[in-house]
Amino acid sequence: MASESSSSEQVGGGNELTEGIMNVIGPAIHRLDEQVHNTRTSQVSLALQIDELSQYLKAINDEQSDVHYDLDVYVSKLDDSRRRVSNVSQTLLGIQERLSQLQRGIARESYAQKQNITTNTTDSSSL
C-alpha cells in the first residue's frame, strides 16, 4: 500500500510540473507562431511591392530611350532585395514548420499525461 501511494504522489507531482511547463510554453509557442505567420505575410507583400516597383522602373527606362537614366542599377538592387526577402521568407517557413511540429508534440505529450493521470486515478480508485 505504501508503494502505491508514493507512486501516485510521484505521478501527481511530475504531472503538475509538466502541466505547468506546458501552460507556459504552449502559449509562447502559439504567439511565436502567429508572429512568424504575420512576418511571412509581410514578406510576401513586400516581395510583391518590390516586383511592382522593379517593373515600373524597367518601363520608365524603356520609355525614356532618348534620355539616358541608369535605372538598371536600381533594378538590380531591387532584384537583390527581392531575393533576400525570398530567402528570409523561406527561413521563416522552416521556422513555422518546426514550431508547428513542436506544438503538435506538446499537444501529444499533454494528452498522454492527462491519459496517464486518468488511468492512474481510475486504478487507484478501483483498489
N, C-alpha and C positions, 0 to 999 in steps of 0.2 A: 504494500500500500504506500509506503513512504517513497519508493522509487517512482510510483505512478504520479504522485502529487508533485515531485520535483521535476519530472519530465514535462508535466503540463505547465509548471511555472517557467521553465526554460522556453517552451514554445511561445507562451504568452508574452514573456519579456522580449524575446527575439522578434516577435511579430510586431510589438509596439514600436520597437526601434525601426524595423523595416517599414512599417506603415508611416512613421514619422519622416523617414528619409524619402519615401515615395511622395508624401504630401508636399515636401519641399522641392524635390527635383522635378516632379511631374509638371507643375505649373510653370516652372522656369524653362523647361524644355518646350512647353507649349508656346510661351511668349517668344522664345528664341526662334521657333519655327515660324511664327507669324511675322517676325521681323525679317527673317530671311525671305519669306514669300513676298513681303512688301518691297524689299530691296530688289528682288528679281523682277518684279513688276515695273519698278522704276527703271531698272537697267534696260528692259525691253523698250520702254517708252523713249529713253534716251537714245538707244540704238536707232529707233525709227526717226527721231528728230535729226540725228546725225546724217542718216541716209538722205532725208529730205533736203537738208542744207547742202550736202555734197552734190546732189543732183541740181539744185538751184545754182550753185557756183559753176558747175560744168555748163549749164545752159547759158549763164551770163558770159562765160568765157567763149563759148561757141558763137553767140550773137555779136560779140564785140571783136570781131576779127580785124576791124580797121584800127582799133585802139588796143594796144597790147598790155593786158594786165596779166601778171604772173600769178594766176589763181591756182595753178597746178600744185604749188607748194602747199596752199591751204587745203586743197582737196586731199592731198596725200596725208596731211596732218589729221584731217577728219577721218580718213580711212584707217589710219593708225589708231585713232581714238576709238573708232567703232570696233576694231579688232580687240583692243584691250577691254572694252566693255563686254564684248562677247566672251572673252576669257574669264572675266570676273563672273559673268552670268553662269558659265559652266561650272566654275568653282562653287558658286552658291547652290547650284543644283545638286552637286555632290554632297554638300553640307546638309541640304534639306533632306536628301535621301537618307543620310546617316542619322539625322535627327528623327526621321520617321521610323527607322528601324529601332532606335533607342526607345521611342515612345511605345512601339509595339512590344518590345522586350519588357519594359516597365509594366505595361498592362498585363502581360502574361504572368510576370512574377507576382504582381499584386493579386491577380486572380488565383494563382497557385497557393499563395499564402492564405488567402481567405478560405479556399477549399480545405487547406490543411487545418486551419482553426476549426472550421465546421466539423471536419472529420474527428478531430481530437475532442471537441466538445461533445459530439454525439457519442463517441466511445467512452468518455469519462462519465456521462450521464447514464449510460446503459449499465455501468458497473454498479 
